[in-house]
Amino acid sequence: MIERNYILATAGHIDHGKSSLVRALTGTDPDRLPEEKKRGITIDLGFAHLDLKSPDGGARYSLGIVDVPGHEDFVKNMVAGVGSVDCVLLVVAADDGWMPQTEEHAQILNYLGVKHGVVALTKADLPEADVELVAEDVRERLAGTPLEGAAIVPVSSVTGAGMEELKAELTAVLSKTPAPRDDGKPRLSADRVFTLKGIGTVVTGTLSGGVLEKGQHVVLQPGARAARVRSLQAHNHGIDLATPGARTAVSLTDASREEVSRGDIITLPKLGEAADTVDVQLVRSADSPRRAMKNNALVRVHHGSGNEPARLVLMDGKTVAPGEDVLAQFRFERPVYMLAGDRFVVRDWSETVTLAGGLVIDPQARRRGFRRPAQRELLGECAGSTRPSVWMAAFLKRDGAVKRASLLRQSRFGKQDVAVALESEDVLAIGEWVADAGRWREARVILEALIDTEHKAHPERPGLALDVLRARAQELIPEGVVAALLEELCENGFRREGTVMARATHVLELPAGMRAGADTVRAALRAKPLEPPARKELGDAKVLRFLIDAGEAVEVSPELVMDIGAFDNAVGRVRRRLQQGGAKASELRETLGTSRRVIIPLLEKLDRDRVTVRQGDVRVLRESA
């Protein structure tokens, strides 16, 4: 038998019978607070459980039911309850019809992307109920929304009429509702936090995105505060493993009651960090209140089971009108943990009106770069697609390259999504890095052009300094992958010599105006091979550098340059002398018939070149040493 966990939330206007309907369906009273009993309304979230079986007995659906408040004063609690649901039970009283809070709840469900549900027409047994008229009105109100084709079932929580039909419709909807995904990124947004004697801190919420295990090390976001799962419960039963889509209670060690608040998120380490700036796609329903939504306004952003104050900054324009879809940025008062692909709801600062909803695109955004063309392009690409390959391509195009382990890490996309997206021809795998193929080719072309420009302007030079190449490359791709790009150049027609890079076909060539000077320097070096002039006496430094780079001369020290033939001759004679045993500098000077001005820097170069090694006052060949 197939077994699946789902979260079902109620929604609807105050006093339309949501809690009574839950009680009739499950036998559980979701109103748990004394004040709720006293006032007869749901103030905070209530919870119940219902098991349903498919007609053929091949599937069992375990429903965690979240009963939300309908009173306008408690809509913020309602949003917390539907922040992670799979299916909705929209409740409309048959004697009252569609009401203001019904409309606001329907908009919130739409903003959060809830696509599956059933409509229950409660109080259908009352004399004043007009089931057909209200059903027709509900159908018109839902036209054009994801719930447009939802079944409408008249019910009575008093007589029990319609309950079996309602369960049948719920079962039919759940059979078409995708099972909650396991992306390896578990998140549980705390909607209740309390302490039990002998158990400690207990956090309840809806688990999504992955599994939690008994004994597992977790973090509490924001702040990445370390904790450990002591025990788990689902529907009042102890379990070792909690799966996505289940109402879950988590007992934590290393986390006191005072350290955990409603809205905090239990997740795994290394799944990103909280940030105080988030870039989003903002959507206003055409039926939104006509209240202006202005740039730089203070709003409250509802995400998961929490809500945070933020300043709204628009990409373009000064206002967002009902029916508009724009790019925007939230600047929070404190860091907030979100994933790319999460949905949210925006309410006004005083929390009296729901203004908008939308999609998180960049959960680690920067305030200064918000309106830069690269960020604008990324947000525009992601806002129009739910495909992981599109999101990956957009982020890689902006960043150039990222480490494979961090690719879409702080997003709702799982490893399988990333693996499929990596098969795109627009993506290059480079060791532990993944790069945008277009950006990579662009960087390579630019570096090749820089080298060619250097060759054309200075044919007498061996190539372009690697430091210059690296600095230019880092403007296009991350520093960590620059070495791989330089290596690719070396494998495709370029060569690296010391601290420069050149085309493999590049041959040093002196400009015509410098050739006479080169002949003069050559003659001066060869006139007295083992007693060459001081470097400063050799004339044009550019000419001398050319001869050194071309291999016609050797830079012995900053003050001494020798003809290559004279240098090789001197090294050979020193080797032959030292094969007979160690010798002092004065003895080697006599061997070469040169001066101390030449022999000392020459021997120091041989030491650096690992030909000789100094032992006190004596030089010996390094291989014999």
DAVENLIN-V453327 format. One record per residue. N is the residue number from 1. RES is the residue in three letters. SS is DSSP state (~ for helix, > for strand, _ for the rest). PHI is phi in whole degrees, 0 to 359 (999 if undefined). PSI is psi in radians with two decimals (* if undefined). Layout:
# DAVENLIN-V453327
((N;RES;SS;PHI;PSI) (N;RES;SS;PHI;PSI))
This chain:
# DAVENLIN-V453327
((1;MET;_;999;2.36) (2;ILE;>;284;2.27) (3;GLU;>;238;2.24) (4;ARG;>;225;2.53) (5;ASN;>;261;2.38) (6;TYR;>;223;2.73) (7;ILE;>;249;2.18) (8;LEU;>;247;2.23) (9;ALA;>;246;2.50) (10;THR;>;275;2.79) (11;ALA;>;204;2.60) (12;GLY;>;150;3.02) (13;HIS;_;289;2.73) (14;ILE;_;301;2.47) (15;ASP;_;66;0.41) (16;HIS;_;265;0.08) (17;GLY;_;92;0.47) (18;LYS;~;296;-0.89) (19;SER;~;295;-0.67) (20;SER;~;296;-0.66) (21;LEU;~;294;-0.74) (22;VAL;~;298;-0.74) (23;ARG;~;297;-0.69) (24;ALA;~;290;-0.61) (25;LEU;~;286;-0.68) (26;THR;~;245;-0.34) (27;GLY;_;82;0.09) (28;THR;_;250;2.35) (29;ASP;_;272;1.95) (30;PRO;_;285;-0.29) (31;ASP;_;282;1.92) (32;ARG;_;250;-0.30) (33;LEU;_;271;2.49) (34;PRO;~;305;-0.68) (35;GLU;~;294;-0.56) (36;GLU;~;294;-0.72) (37;LYS;~;296;-0.71) (38;LYS;~;291;-0.75) (39;ARG;~;269;-0.27) (40;GLY;_;74;0.38) (41;ILE;_;227;2.72) (42;THR;_;276;2.17) (43;ILE;_;259;-0.83) (44;ASP;_;243;-3.12) (45;LEU;_;291;2.41) (46;GLY;>;241;2.77) (47;PHE;>;224;2.57) (48;ALA;>;208;3.03) (49;HIS;>;225;2.49) (50;LEU;>;215;2.29) (51;ASP;>;256;2.31) (52;LEU;>;234;2.55) (53;LYS;>;241;2.54) (54;SER;_;291;2.68) (55;PRO;_;305;-0.58) (56;ASP;_;273;0.00) (57;GLY;_;74;0.16) (58;GLY;_;273;-0.15) (59;ALA;>;216;2.50) (60;ARG;>;236;2.28) (61;TYR;>;248;2.09) (62;SER;>;263;1.93) (63;LEU;>;259;2.15) (64;GLY;>;268;2.06) (65;ILE;>;259;2.22) (66;VAL;>;252;2.02) (67;ASP;>;265;2.10) (68;VAL;_;253;2.76) (69;PRO;_;290;2.57) (70;GLY;_;254;-0.27) (71;HIS;_;291;2.45) (72;GLU;~;300;-0.47) (73;ASP;~;289;-0.26) (74;PHE;~;238;0.41) (75;VAL;~;298;-0.56) (76;LYS;~;300;-0.61) (77;ASN;~;288;-0.56) (78;MET;~;297;-0.78) (79;VAL;~;298;-0.66) (80;ALA;~;299;-0.55) (81;GLY;~;281;-0.46) (82;VAL;_;255;0.22) (83;GLY;_;295;-0.38) (84;SER;_;212;1.31) (85;VAL;_;238;2.74) (86;ASP;_;258;-0.47) (87;CYS;>;208;2.63) (88;VAL;>;237;2.52) (89;LEU;>;249;1.69) (90;LEU;>;277;2.11) (91;VAL;>;254;2.18) (92;VAL;>;228;2.19) (93;ALA;>;287;2.31) (94;ALA;_;290;-0.29) (95;ASP;_;264;-0.09) (96;ASP;_;236;-0.63) (97;GLY;_;80;-2.96) (98;TRP;_;294;2.22) (99;MET;_;234;3.01) (100;PRO;~;306;-0.76) (101;GLN;~;286;-0.45) (102;THR;~;299;-0.80) (103;GLU;~;298;-0.79) (104;GLU;~;295;-0.73) (105;HIS;~;297;-0.71) (106;ALA;~;297;-0.70) (107;GLN;~;296;-0.74) (108;ILE;~;298;-0.76) (109;LEU;~;299;-0.68) (110;ASN;~;294;-0.77) (111;TYR;~;300;-0.61) (112;LEU;_;273;0.01) (113;GLY;_;79;0.39) (114;VAL;_;284;2.09) (115;LYS;_;247;-0.15) (116;HIS;_;237;2.40) (117;GLY;>;179;3.06) (118;VAL;>;225;2.55) (119;VAL;>;258;2.23) (120;ALA;>;253;2.12) (121;LEU;>;269;1.71) (122;THR;>;280;2.93) (123;LYS;_;59;0.53) (124;ALA;_;292;-0.23) (125;ASP;_;274;-0.19) (126;LEU;_;287;2.54) (127;PRO;_;301;-0.62) (128;GLU;_;277;-0.02) (129;ALA;_;290;2.40) (130;ASP;_;236;1.46) (131;VAL;~;299;-0.82) (132;GLU;~;295;-0.75) (133;LEU;~;294;-0.80) (134;VAL;~;294;-0.71) (135;ALA;~;299;-0.72) (136;GLU;~;296;-0.72) (137;ASP;~;295;-0.74) (138;VAL;~;299;-0.75) (139;ARG;~;299;-0.71) (140;GLU;~;293;-0.68) (141;ARG;~;293;-0.56) (142;LEU;~;271;-0.07) (143;ALA;_;300;2.33) (144;GLY;_;84;0.02) (145;THR;_;252;2.91) (146;PRO;_;300;-0.37) (147;LEU;_;265;0.29) (148;GLU;_;305;-0.70) (149;GLY;_;261;0.26) (150;ALA;_;296;2.48) (151;ALA;_;293;2.50) (152;ILE;>;245;2.07) (153;VAL;>;238;2.03) (154;PRO;>;289;2.36) (155;VAL;_;217;2.85) (156;SER;_;225;2.10) (157;SER;_;286;-0.28) (158;VAL;_;276;-0.86) (159;THR;_;268;-0.31) (160;GLY;_;86;0.02) (161;ALA;_;298;2.37) (162;GLY;_;84;-0.07) (163;MET;~;293;-0.73) (164;GLU;~;292;-0.68) (165;GLU;~;297;-0.68) (166;LEU;~;296;-0.76) (167;LYS;~;297;-0.67) (168;ALA;~;296;-0.73) (169;GLU;~;292;-0.67) (170;LEU;~;298;-0.74) (171;THR;~;298;-0.72) (172;ALA;~;296;-0.71) (173;VAL;~;293;-0.76) (174;LEU;~;295;-0.55) (175;SER;~;295;-0.37) (176;LYS;~;256;-0.04) (177;THR;_;270;2.18) (178;PRO;_;304;2.45) (179;ALA;_;296;2.53) (180;PRO;_;306;2.31) (181;ARG;_;280;2.56) (182;ASP;>;251;1.73) (183;ASP;_;259;0.14) (184;GLY;_;75;0.28) (185;LYS;_;230;1.21) (186;PRO;_;295;2.45) (187;ARG;>;217;2.32) (188;LEU;>;231;1.96) (189;SER;>;272;2.10) (190;ALA;>;292;2.12) (191;ASP;>;252;-0.27) (192;ARG;>;218;2.46) (193;VAL;>;224;2.23) (194;PHE;>;206;3.06) (195;THR;>;240;2.34) (196;LEU;>;243;2.36) (197;LYS;_;298;2.26) (198;GLY;_;85;-0.15) (199;ILE;_;242;-0.72) (200;GLY;>;101;-2.59) (201;THR;>;285;2.24) (202;VAL;>;239;2.29) (203;VAL;>;240;2.29) (204;THR;>;244;2.64) (205;GLY;>;177;-3.05) (206;THR;>;261;2.15) (207;LEU;>;276;2.29) (208;SER;>;220;2.76) (209;GLY;>;83;-0.22) (210;GLY;_;172;-3.02) (211;VAL;_;253;2.70) (212;LEU;>;241;2.48) (213;GLU;>;239;2.60) (214;LYS;_;299;2.30) (215;GLY;_;87;-0.05) (216;GLN;_;286;2.52) (217;HIS;>;275;2.27) (218;VAL;>;228;3.06) (219;VAL;>;230;2.69) (220;LEU;>;254;2.14) (221;GLN;>;253;2.54) (222;PRO;_;282;2.78) (223;GLY;_;104;-0.17) (224;ALA;_;50;0.81) (225;ARG;>;282;2.17) (226;ALA;>;287;2.47) (227;ALA;>;206;3.09) (228;ARG;>;221;2.50) (229;VAL;>;282;1.98) (230;ARG;>;278;-0.79) (231;SER;>;204;2.88) (232;LEU;>;227;2.56) (233;GLN;>;223;2.55) (234;ALA;>;223;2.16) (235;HIS;_;54;0.79) (236;ASN;_;69;0.31) (237;HIS;>;238;2.33) (238;GLY;>;292;2.39) (239;ILE;>;222;2.79) (240;ASP;_;264;-0.35) (241;LEU;>;219;2.15) (242;ALA;>;259;2.35) (243;THR;_;251;2.80) (244;PRO;_;301;2.53) (245;GLY;_;89;0.13) (246;ALA;_;250;2.46) (247;ARG;>;291;2.14) (248;THR;>;230;2.41) (249;ALA;>;250;2.24) (250;VAL;>;242;2.12) (251;SER;>;269;2.22) (252;LEU;>;248;2.48) (253;THR;>;256;2.78) (254;ASP;_;65;0.43) (255;ALA;_;211;1.92) (256;SER;_;281;2.86) (257;ARG;~;303;-0.64) (258;GLU;~;289;-0.31) (259;GLU;~;268;-0.06) (260;VAL;_;235;2.33) (261;SER;_;232;2.81) (262;ARG;_;302;2.35) (263;GLY;_;98;-0.34) (264;ASP;_;296;2.67) (265;ILE;>;240;2.21) (266;ILE;>;271;2.18) (267;THR;>;209;-2.98) (268;LEU;_;262;2.71) (269;PRO;_;297;2.77) (270;LYS;_;65;0.52) (271;LEU;_;246;0.62) (272;GLY;_;95;3.08) (273;GLU;_;230;2.83) (274;ALA;_;288;2.70) (275;ALA;>;216;2.71) (276;ASP;>;264;0.06) (277;THR;>;224;2.21) (278;VAL;>;223;2.28) (279;ASP;>;264;2.41) (280;VAL;>;218;2.89) (281;GLN;>;261;2.15) (282;LEU;>;253;2.28) (283;VAL;>;233;2.29) (284;ARG;_;246;2.26) (285;SER;_;295;2.57) (286;ALA;_;298;-0.40) (287;ASP;_;263;0.21) (288;SER;_;297;2.72) (289;PRO;_;304;2.56) (290;ARG;_;287;0.00) (291;ARG;_;302;2.35) (292;ALA;_;294;2.47) (293;MET;>;244;1.79) (294;LYS;>;258;2.69) (295;ASN;_;300;2.43) (296;ASN;_;73;0.24) (297;ALA;_;283;2.67) (298;LEU;>;272;2.24) (299;VAL;>;224;3.07) (300;ARG;>;240;2.23) (301;VAL;>;256;2.07) (302;HIS;>;264;2.17) (303;HIS;>;214;2.27) (304;GLY;_;63;-2.27) (305;SER;_;256;0.14) (306;GLY;>;241;3.04) (307;ASN;>;214;2.51) (308;GLU;>;228;2.48) (309;PRO;>;288;2.50) (310;ALA;>;207;2.77) (311;ARG;>;260;2.29) (312;LEU;>;268;2.16) (313;VAL;>;241;2.14) (314;LEU;>;271;2.51) (315;MET;_;296;-0.77) (316;ASP;_;222;2.65) (317;GLY;_;79;3.08) (318;LYS;_;248;-0.29) (319;THR;>;217;2.84) (320;VAL;>;240;2.00) (321;ALA;_;272;2.75) (322;PRO;_;306;2.39) (323;GLY;_;90;-0.10) (324;GLU;_;269;2.69) (325;ASP;>;231;2.01) (326;VAL;>;226;2.92) (327;LEU;>;264;2.43) (328;ALA;>;208;3.02) (329;GLN;>;226;2.39) (330;PHE;>;259;2.27) (331;ARG;>;247;1.77) (332;PHE;>;278;2.78) (333;GLU;>;284;-0.42) (334;ARG;>;215;2.80) (335;PRO;>;300;2.50) (336;VAL;>;232;2.40) (337;TYR;_;265;2.01) (338;MET;_;225;2.82) (339;LEU;_;245;2.56) (340;ALA;>;301;2.29) (341;GLY;_;100;-0.18) (342;ASP;_;292;2.69) (343;ARG;>;250;2.74) (344;PHE;>;212;2.94) (345;VAL;>;232;2.47) (346;VAL;>;246;2.24) (347;ARG;>;239;2.85) (348;ASP;>;290;2.94) (349;TRP;_;300;-0.64) (350;SER;_;274;-0.02) (351;GLU;_;59;0.79) (352;THR;_;250;-0.32) (353;VAL;_;221;2.39) (354;THR;>;275;2.17) (355;LEU;>;259;-0.68) (356;ALA;>;194;-3.14) (357;GLY;>;211;-2.97) (358;GLY;>;164;-2.87) (359;LEU;>;232;2.30) (360;VAL;>;284;2.25) (361;ILE;>;250;-0.91) (362;ASP;>;239;1.76) (363;PRO;_;281;-0.04) (364;GLN;_;232;0.93) (365;ALA;_;280;2.93) (366;ARG;_;240;2.42) (367;ARG;_;291;-0.71) (368;ARG;_;289;-0.49) (369;GLY;_;262;0.21) (370;PHE;_;302;-0.78) (371;ARG;_;261;0.19) (372;ARG;_;293;2.59) (373;PRO;~;305;-0.69) (374;ALA;~;296;-0.73) (375;GLN;~;288;-0.67) (376;ARG;~;299;-0.75) (377;GLU;~;294;-0.74) (378;LEU;~;301;-0.86) (379;LEU;~;296;-0.69) (380;GLY;~;295;-0.70) (381;GLU;~;296;-0.83) (382;CYS;~;289;-0.59) (383;ALA;~;297;-0.44) (384;GLY;_;262;0.18) (385;SER;_;209;2.65) (386;THR;_;249;0.10) (387;ARG;_;279;2.25) (388;PRO;~;300;-0.57) (389;SER;~;296;-0.61) (390;VAL;~;290;-0.75) (391;TRP;~;295;-0.77) (392;MET;~;300;-0.81) (393;ALA;~;299;-0.68) (394;ALA;~;294;-0.78) (395;PHE;~;290;-0.66) (396;LEU;~;293;-0.64) (397;LYS;~;296;-0.65) (398;ARG;~;287;-0.78) (399;ASP;~;270;-0.28) (400;GLY;_;86;-0.98) (401;ALA;>;200;2.67) (402;VAL;>;218;2.80) (403;LYS;>;291;2.45) (404;ARG;~;306;-0.68) (405;ALA;~;295;-0.43) (406;SER;~;258;0.07) (407;LEU;_;294;2.02) (408;LEU;_;51;0.52) (409;ARG;_;297;-0.82) (410;GLN;_;267;1.12) (411;SER;>;212;3.01) (412;ARG;_;276;0.01) (413;PHE;_;276;2.38) (414;GLY;_;266;-3.10) (415;LYS;~;300;-0.67) (416;GLN;~;294;-0.69) (417;ASP;~;300;-0.79) (418;VAL;~;294;-0.73) (419;ALA;~;300;-0.73) (420;VAL;~;293;-0.75) (421;ALA;~;295;-0.53) (422;LEU;_;292;-0.29) (423;GLU;_;283;-0.10) (424;SER;_;294;2.50) (425;GLU;_;289;-0.18) (426;ASP;_;275;0.02) (427;VAL;>;241;2.37) (428;LEU;>;246;2.30) (429;ALA;>;265;2.14) (430;ILE;>;230;1.56) (431;GLY;_;61;-2.19) (432;GLU;_;275;0.05) (433;TRP;>;252;2.76) (434;VAL;>;230;2.28) (435;ALA;>;235;2.68) (436;ASP;>;287;2.15) (437;ALA;~;299;-0.72) (438;GLY;~;296;-0.79) (439;ARG;~;295;-0.66) (440;TRP;~;296;-0.82) (441;ARG;~;296;-0.69) (442;GLU;~;299;-0.78) (443;ALA;~;297;-0.72) (444;ARG;~;295;-0.76) (445;VAL;~;298;-0.71) (446;ILE;~;295;-0.75) (447;LEU;~;293;-0.71) (448;GLU;~;300;-0.74) (449;ALA;~;295;-0.66) (450;LEU;~;298;-0.76) (451;ILE;~;295;-0.77) (452;ASP;~;296;-0.67) (453;THR;~;297;-0.71) (454;GLU;~;297;-0.75) (455;HIS;~;298;-0.71) (456;LYS;~;291;-0.73) (457;ALA;~;284;-0.56) (458;HIS;_;222;1.31) (459;PRO;_;295;-0.28) (460;GLU;_;279;-0.18) (461;ARG;_;265;2.65) (462;PRO;_;286;-0.30) (463;GLY;_;161;-2.88) (464;LEU;>;260;2.42) (465;ALA;>;299;2.37) (466;LEU;~;299;-0.59) (467;ASP;~;299;-0.67) (468;VAL;~;293;-0.75) (469;LEU;~;297;-0.79) (470;ARG;~;297;-0.76) (471;ALA;~;299;-0.73) (472;ARG;~;291;-0.69) (473;ALA;~;297;-0.65) (474;GLN;_;291;-0.22) (475;GLU;_;282;-0.25) (476;LEU;_;246;-0.60) (477;ILE;_;222;2.79) (478;PRO;_;298;2.64) (479;GLU;~;304;-0.66) (480;GLY;~;295;-0.29) (481;VAL;~;249;0.04) (482;VAL;~;297;-0.72) (483;ALA;~;303;-0.67) (484;ALA;~;294;-0.63) (485;LEU;~;292;-0.72) (486;LEU;~;296;-0.66) (487;GLU;~;295;-0.66) (488;GLU;~;295;-0.64) (489;LEU;~;299;-0.74) (490;CYS;~;296;-0.47) (491;GLU;_;272;-0.05) (492;ASN;_;223;1.05) (493;GLY;_;93;0.18) (494;PHE;>;233;2.82) (495;ARG;>;226;2.60) (496;ARG;>;248;2.16) (497;GLU;>;232;1.87) (498;GLY;_;63;-2.03) (499;THR;_;255;0.29) (500;VAL;>;231;2.82) (501;MET;>;235;2.40) (502;ALA;>;217;2.84) (503;ARG;>;293;2.53) (504;ALA;_;297;-0.45) (505;THR;_;270;-0.01) (506;HIS;_;289;2.24) (507;VAL;_;241;2.27) (508;LEU;_;297;2.39) (509;GLU;_;213;2.23) (510;LEU;_;279;2.42) (511;PRO;_;298;2.69) (512;ALA;~;305;-0.67) (513;GLY;~;291;-0.23) (514;MET;~;253;-0.03) (515;ARG;~;289;-0.68) (516;ALA;~;297;-0.69) (517;GLY;~;296;-0.61) (518;ALA;~;294;-0.69) (519;ASP;~;296;-0.66) (520;THR;~;296;-0.75) (521;VAL;~;293;-0.75) (522;ARG;~;303;-0.80) (523;ALA;~;297;-0.68) (524;ALA;~;293;-0.67) (525;LEU;~;289;-0.56) (526;ARG;~;271;-0.27) (527;ALA;~;297;-0.78) (528;LYS;_;229;1.46) (529;PRO;_;305;-0.71) (530;LEU;_;259;0.23) (531;GLU;_;212;1.00) (532;PRO;_;291;2.80) (533;PRO;_;297;2.77) (534;ALA;_;299;2.62) (535;ARG;~;303;-0.68) (536;LYS;~;292;-0.26) (537;GLU;~;268;-0.03) (538;LEU;_;270;0.02) (539;GLY;_;91;-2.45) (540;ASP;_;304;2.06) (541;ALA;~;296;-0.56) (542;LYS;~;293;-0.67) (543;VAL;~;295;-0.77) (544;LEU;~;297;-0.71) (545;ARG;~;297;-0.68) (546;PHE;~;299;-0.81) (547;LEU;~;297;-0.64) (548;ILE;~;293;-0.85) (549;ASP;~;296;-0.56) (550;ALA;_;280;-0.10) (551;GLY;_;84;0.21) (552;GLU;_;274;-0.34) (553;ALA;>;223;2.81) (554;VAL;>;237;2.29) (555;GLU;>;275;1.74) (556;VAL;>;284;-0.76) (557;SER;>;206;3.03) (558;PRO;_;302;-0.39) (559;GLU;_;254;-0.20) (560;LEU;>;231;2.24) (561;VAL;>;233;2.41) (562;MET;>;235;2.63) (563;ASP;>;299;2.47) (564;ILE;~;300;-0.66) (565;GLY;~;294;-0.75) (566;ALA;~;296;-0.69) (567;PHE;~;296;-0.85) (568;ASP;~;299;-0.68) (569;ASN;~;298;-0.76) (570;ALA;~;295;-0.73) (571;VAL;~;297;-0.73) (572;GLY;~;297;-0.72) (573;ARG;~;292;-0.67) (574;VAL;~;296;-0.74) (575;ARG;~;301;-0.85) (576;ARG;~;298;-0.63) (577;ARG;~;292;-0.73) (578;LEU;~;283;-0.28) (579;GLN;_;292;-0.30) (580;GLN;_;271;-0.14) (581;GLY;_;135;2.90) (582;GLY;_;300;2.72) (583;ALA;>;212;2.61) (584;LYS;>;280;2.90) (585;ALA;~;299;-0.66) (586;SER;~;294;-0.63) (587;GLU;~;290;-0.68) (588;LEU;~;289;-0.58) (589;ARG;~;299;-0.73) (590;GLU;~;292;-0.64) (591;THR;~;301;-0.74) (592;LEU;~;274;-0.31) (593;GLY;_;67;0.73) (594;THR;_;236;-2.98) (595;SER;_;255;2.94) (596;ARG;~;297;-0.55) (597;ARG;~;302;-0.53) (598;VAL;~;262;-0.78) (599;ILE;~;295;-0.69) (600;ILE;~;295;-0.94) (601;PRO;~;298;-0.55) (602;LEU;~;296;-0.81) (603;LEU;~;293;-0.65) (604;GLU;~;295;-0.62) (605;LYS;~;293;-0.71) (606;LEU;~;297;-0.60) (607;ASP;~;297;-0.79) (608;ARG;~;295;-0.62) (609;ASP;_;279;0.06) (610;ARG;_;63;0.56) (611;VAL;_;273;-0.78) (612;THR;>;239;2.92) (613;VAL;>;219;2.46) (614;ARG;>;268;2.28) (615;GLN;>;235;1.66) (616;GLY;_;69;-2.14) (617;ASP;_;266;0.03) (618;VAL;>;250;2.47) (619;ARG;>;258;2.44) (620;VAL;>;228;2.79) (621;LEU;>;293;2.42) (622;ARG;_;296;-0.62) (623;GLU;_;294;-0.60) (624;SER;_;284;-0.53) (625;ALA;_;293;*))
